[in-house]
Amino acid sequence: MWAYLNRLFDLLLPRKERTVRVEEYRTEHVPVITQEHAAFGMRITTLLEYRDKVVEDIIWALKYDGSAYAAELLATLLAEYLREEIVEKMAFSNHPILLVPVPLHPIRQKERGFNQIEMVLNALPPEFHNGKLSRIVHVLERVRSTKQQARLTRDERYHNVSGVFMLTFPELVRDAHIILIDDVTTTGATLTEASRPLTSIVTSVTLLALARA
């Protein structure tokens, strides 16, 4: 039924070729290569390589087309990684585990209509929302608009995002294990800067990006 409706919608309002292509992908088509990278004195874990064509297609379909299918596909891959990480943390600590998305500035989010990493987190299975494994909390605010990071050098990226994140609800994260999540990282400037308001009041902060560019 859905396949028929999609074909009908394609005739009436053709979708972007990239989005159509992405809907043919399955999890087995996406090469997961978990890596750690040093960034501004911290460590960032990434799951995918942005330079892979399949990964690039999925990230672009998510980020620029708002593809729900891309979000669900990435959520499936993310869930596989998070389950192992969270179970390991739970074995050694009884502090809550919280997933925190990196926010967009309100102006950017209004222009785009969505926050792509929030779409992915919202598509995670129920155990990541209901406290069985974790909860998702929105406790960071981007307090000023910045230039697009993709157009800047490494040093410019660091200064571009310096001081742009504010912790809005410290009582929600105090003494928790935080997994701070973004869609793509290049130099790590955004993720490391977003972690700074959290580090003094939480038990630990893990920096995680879906893909490395």
Contacts in CASP RR format, 6 or more apart in sequence:
PFRMAT RR
TARGET T0000
AUTHOR 0000-0000-0000
METHOD contacts of the structure
MODEL  1
MWAYLNRLFDLLLPRKERTVRVEEYRTEHVPVITQEHAAFGMRITTLLEY
RDKVVEDIIWALKYDGSAYAAELLATLLAEYLREEIVEKMAFSNHPILLV
PVPLHPIRQKERGFNQIEMVLNALPPEFHNGKLSRIVHVLERVRSTKQQA
RLTRDERYHNVSGVFMLTFPELVRDAHIILIDDVTTTGATLTEASRPLTS
IVTSVTLLALARA
6 23 0 8 1.000
9 15 0 8 1.000
10 20 0 8 1.000
15 65 0 8 1.000
16 61 0 8 1.000
16 65 0 8 1.000
18 57 0 8 1.000
18 60 0 8 1.000
18 61 0 8 1.000
18 65 0 8 1.000
19 61 0 8 1.000
19 65 0 8 1.000
19 67 0 8 1.000
19 69 0 8 1.000
19 70 0 8 1.000
21 57 0 8 1.000
22 57 0 8 1.000
22 58 0 8 1.000
22 61 0 8 1.000
22 67 0 8 1.000
22 69 0 8 1.000
22 70 0 8 1.000
22 73 0 8 1.000
23 67 0 8 1.000
23 69 0 8 1.000
25 54 0 8 1.000
25 57 0 8 1.000
25 58 0 8 1.000
25 73 0 8 1.000
26 73 0 8 1.000
27 73 0 8 1.000
27 76 0 8 1.000
27 77 0 8 1.000
29 54 0 8 1.000
30 48 0 8 1.000
30 54 0 8 1.000
30 55 0 8 1.000
30 58 0 8 1.000
30 73 0 8 1.000
30 77 0 8 1.000
31 48 0 8 1.000
31 49 0 8 1.000
31 52 0 8 1.000
31 54 0 8 1.000
31 55 0 8 1.000
32 47 0 8 1.000
32 48 0 8 1.000
32 77 0 8 1.000
32 80 0 8 1.000
32 81 0 8 1.000
33 47 0 8 1.000
33 48 0 8 1.000
33 49 0 8 1.000
34 45 0 8 1.000
34 46 0 8 1.000
34 47 0 8 1.000
34 81 0 8 1.000
35 45 0 8 1.000
35 46 0 8 1.000
35 212 0 8 1.000
36 43 0 8 1.000
36 44 0 8 1.000
36 45 0 8 1.000
37 43 0 8 1.000
37 44 0 8 1.000
37 45 0 8 1.000
37 46 0 8 1.000
37 185 0 8 1.000
37 188 0 8 1.000
37 212 0 8 1.000
39 185 0 8 1.000
39 187 0 8 1.000
39 188 0 8 1.000
39 189 0 8 1.000
39 191 0 8 1.000
39 192 0 8 1.000
39 207 0 8 1.000
40 158 0 8 1.000
40 187 0 8 1.000
40 188 0 8 1.000
40 189 0 8 1.000
40 192 0 8 1.000
41 192 0 8 1.000
42 191 0 8 1.000
42 192 0 8 1.000
42 195 0 8 1.000
42 207 0 8 1.000
43 207 0 8 1.000
44 185 0 8 1.000
44 188 0 8 1.000
44 191 0 8 1.000
44 192 0 8 1.000
44 207 0 8 1.000
44 208 0 8 1.000
44 209 0 8 1.000
45 206 0 8 1.000
45 207 0 8 1.000
45 208 0 8 1.000
45 209 0 8 1.000
46 185 0 8 1.000
46 208 0 8 1.000
46 209 0 8 1.000
46 210 0 8 1.000
46 211 0 8 1.000
46 212 0 8 1.000
47 77 0 8 1.000
47 78 0 8 1.000
47 81 0 8 1.000
47 208 0 8 1.000
47 209 0 8 1.000
47 210 0 8 1.000
47 211 0 8 1.000
48 55 0 8 1.000
48 59 0 8 1.000
48 77 0 8 1.000
48 210 0 8 1.000
48 211 0 8 1.000
48 212 0 8 1.000
49 55 0 8 1.000
49 211 0 8 1.000
49 212 0 8 1.000
50 56 0 8 1.000
50 59 0 8 1.000
50 184 0 8 1.000
50 211 0 8 1.000
50 212 0 8 1.000
50 213 0 8 1.000
51 213 0 8 1.000
55 211 0 8 1.000
58 70 0 8 1.000
58 73 0 8 1.000
58 74 0 8 1.000
59 70 0 8 1.000
59 183 0 8 1.000
59 184 0 8 1.000
59 210 0 8 1.000
59 211 0 8 1.000
61 67 0 8 1.000
61 69 0 8 1.000
61 70 0 8 1.000
62 70 0 8 1.000
62 71 0 8 1.000
62 74 0 8 1.000
62 116 0 8 1.000
62 119 0 8 1.000
62 120 0 8 1.000
62 183 0 8 1.000
63 116 0 8 1.000
63 183 0 8 1.000
63 184 0 8 1.000
66 114 0 8 1.000
66 116 0 8 1.000
66 119 0 8 1.000
68 119 0 8 1.000
68 123 0 8 1.000
71 116 0 8 1.000
71 119 0 8 1.000
71 120 0 8 1.000
71 122 0 8 1.000
71 123 0 8 1.000
72 123 0 8 1.000
74 120 0 8 1.000
74 123 0 8 1.000
74 210 0 8 1.000
75 120 0 8 1.000
75 121 0 8 1.000
75 123 0 8 1.000
75 124 0 8 1.000
75 125 0 8 1.000
77 210 0 8 1.000
78 120 0 8 1.000
78 124 0 8 1.000
78 181 0 8 1.000
78 210 0 8 1.000
79 124 0 8 1.000
79 125 0 8 1.000
79 128 0 8 1.000
82 99 0 8 1.000
82 124 0 8 1.000
82 128 0 8 1.000
82 133 0 8 1.000
82 134 0 8 1.000
82 179 0 8 1.000
83 133 0 8 1.000
85 179 0 8 1.000
85 206 0 8 1.000
86 97 0 8 1.000
86 133 0 8 1.000
86 134 0 8 1.000
86 179 0 8 1.000
87 133 0 8 1.000
89 97 0 8 1.000
89 177 0 8 1.000
90 97 0 8 1.000
90 133 0 8 1.000
93 177 0 8 1.000
93 203 0 8 1.000
95 175 0 8 1.000
95 176 0 8 1.000
95 177 0 8 1.000
95 203 0 8 1.000
96 131 0 8 1.000
96 134 0 8 1.000
96 135 0 8 1.000
96 176 0 8 1.000
96 177 0 8 1.000
97 133 0 8 1.000
97 134 0 8 1.000
97 135 0 8 1.000
97 176 0 8 1.000
97 177 0 8 1.000
97 179 0 8 1.000
98 134 0 8 1.000
98 135 0 8 1.000
98 136 0 8 1.000
98 137 0 8 1.000
98 172 0 8 1.000
98 173 0 8 1.000
98 176 0 8 1.000
98 177 0 8 1.000
98 178 0 8 1.000
98 179 0 8 1.000
99 121 0 8 1.000
99 124 0 8 1.000
99 128 0 8 1.000
99 134 0 8 1.000
99 135 0 8 1.000
99 136 0 8 1.000
99 137 0 8 1.000
99 179 0 8 1.000
99 181 0 8 1.000
100 136 0 8 1.000
100 137 0 8 1.000
100 138 0 8 1.000
100 139 0 8 1.000
100 140 0 8 1.000
100 173 0 8 1.000
100 178 0 8 1.000
100 179 0 8 1.000
100 180 0 8 1.000
100 181 0 8 1.000
100 198 0 8 1.000
101 115 0 8 1.000
101 117 0 8 1.000
101 118 0 8 1.000
101 121 0 8 1.000
101 136 0 8 1.000
101 138 0 8 1.000
101 140 0 8 1.000
101 181 0 8 1.000
101 182 0 8 1.000
102 117 0 8 1.000
102 140 0 8 1.000
102 180 0 8 1.000
102 181 0 8 1.000
102 182 0 8 1.000
102 190 0 8 1.000
102 191 0 8 1.000
102 194 0 8 1.000
103 109 0 8 1.000
103 115 0 8 1.000
103 138 0 8 1.000
103 140 0 8 1.000
103 141 0 8 1.000
103 142 0 8 1.000
103 165 0 8 1.000
104 112 0 8 1.000
104 115 0 8 1.000
104 142 0 8 1.000
105 142 0 8 1.000
105 144 0 8 1.000
105 145 0 8 1.000
105 146 0 8 1.000
105 164 0 8 1.000
106 142 0 8 1.000
107 145 0 8 1.000
108 145 0 8 1.000
109 115 0 8 1.000
116 183 0 8 1.000
117 181 0 8 1.000
117 182 0 8 1.000
117 183 0 8 1.000
117 210 0 8 1.000
118 138 0 8 1.000
120 181 0 8 1.000
120 183 0 8 1.000
120 210 0 8 1.000
121 128 0 8 1.000
121 136 0 8 1.000
121 181 0 8 1.000
122 136 0 8 1.000
124 136 0 8 1.000
126 132 0 8 1.000
127 133 0 8 1.000
127 134 0 8 1.000
128 134 0 8 1.000
128 135 0 8 1.000
128 136 0 8 1.000
129 135 0 8 1.000
129 136 0 8 1.000
134 179 0 8 1.000
137 169 0 8 1.000
137 172 0 8 1.000
137 173 0 8 1.000
139 167 0 8 1.000
139 168 0 8 1.000
139 169 0 8 1.000
139 170 0 8 1.000
139 172 0 8 1.000
139 173 0 8 1.000
140 165 0 8 1.000
140 166 0 8 1.000
140 167 0 8 1.000
140 168 0 8 1.000
140 194 0 8 1.000
140 197 0 8 1.000
140 198 0 8 1.000
141 165 0 8 1.000
141 166 0 8 1.000
141 167 0 8 1.000
141 168 0 8 1.000
142 164 0 8 1.000
142 165 0 8 1.000
143 163 0 8 1.000
143 164 0 8 1.000
143 165 0 8 1.000
143 166 0 8 1.000
144 164 0 8 1.000
146 160 0 8 1.000
146 161 0 8 1.000
146 164 0 8 1.000
147 160 0 8 1.000
149 157 0 8 1.000
149 160 0 8 1.000
149 161 0 8 1.000
149 186 0 8 1.000
149 187 0 8 1.000
149 189 0 8 1.000
149 190 0 8 1.000
150 186 0 8 1.000
152 160 0 8 1.000
154 187 0 8 1.000
154 189 0 8 1.000
157 186 0 8 1.000
157 187 0 8 1.000
157 188 0 8 1.000
157 189 0 8 1.000
157 190 0 8 1.000
158 187 0 8 1.000
158 189 0 8 1.000
158 193 0 8 1.000
160 189 0 8 1.000
161 189 0 8 1.000
161 190 0 8 1.000
161 193 0 8 1.000
161 194 0 8 1.000
162 193 0 8 1.000
163 193 0 8 1.000
163 196 0 8 1.000
164 193 0 8 1.000
165 193 0 8 1.000
165 194 0 8 1.000
165 196 0 8 1.000
165 197 0 8 1.000
166 197 0 8 1.000
167 173 0 8 1.000
167 197 0 8 1.000
167 198 0 8 1.000
167 201 0 8 1.000
170 201 0 8 1.000
173 198 0 8 1.000
173 201 0 8 1.000
173 202 0 8 1.000
174 201 0 8 1.000
174 202 0 8 1.000
175 201 0 8 1.000
175 202 0 8 1.000
175 203 0 8 1.000
176 202 0 8 1.000
176 203 0 8 1.000
177 202 0 8 1.000
177 203 0 8 1.000
177 204 0 8 1.000
177 206 0 8 1.000
178 195 0 8 1.000
178 198 0 8 1.000
178 202 0 8 1.000
178 204 0 8 1.000
178 205 0 8 1.000
178 206 0 8 1.000
179 205 0 8 1.000
179 206 0 8 1.000
179 208 0 8 1.000
180 191 0 8 1.000
180 194 0 8 1.000
180 195 0 8 1.000
180 198 0 8 1.000
180 205 0 8 1.000
180 206 0 8 1.000
180 207 0 8 1.000
180 208 0 8 1.000
181 208 0 8 1.000
181 209 0 8 1.000
181 210 0 8 1.000
182 190 0 8 1.000
182 191 0 8 1.000
182 194 0 8 1.000
182 208 0 8 1.000
182 209 0 8 1.000
182 210 0 8 1.000
183 209 0 8 1.000
183 210 0 8 1.000
183 211 0 8 1.000
184 209 0 8 1.000
184 210 0 8 1.000
184 211 0 8 1.000
184 212 0 8 1.000
184 213 0 8 1.000
185 191 0 8 1.000
185 209 0 8 1.000
185 211 0 8 1.000
185 212 0 8 1.000
185 213 0 8 1.000
186 212 0 8 1.000
186 213 0 8 1.000
188 207 0 8 1.000
188 209 0 8 1.000
191 207 0 8 1.000
191 209 0 8 1.000
192 207 0 8 1.000
195 205 0 8 1.000
195 207 0 8 1.000
198 205 0 8 1.000
199 205 0 8 1.000
END
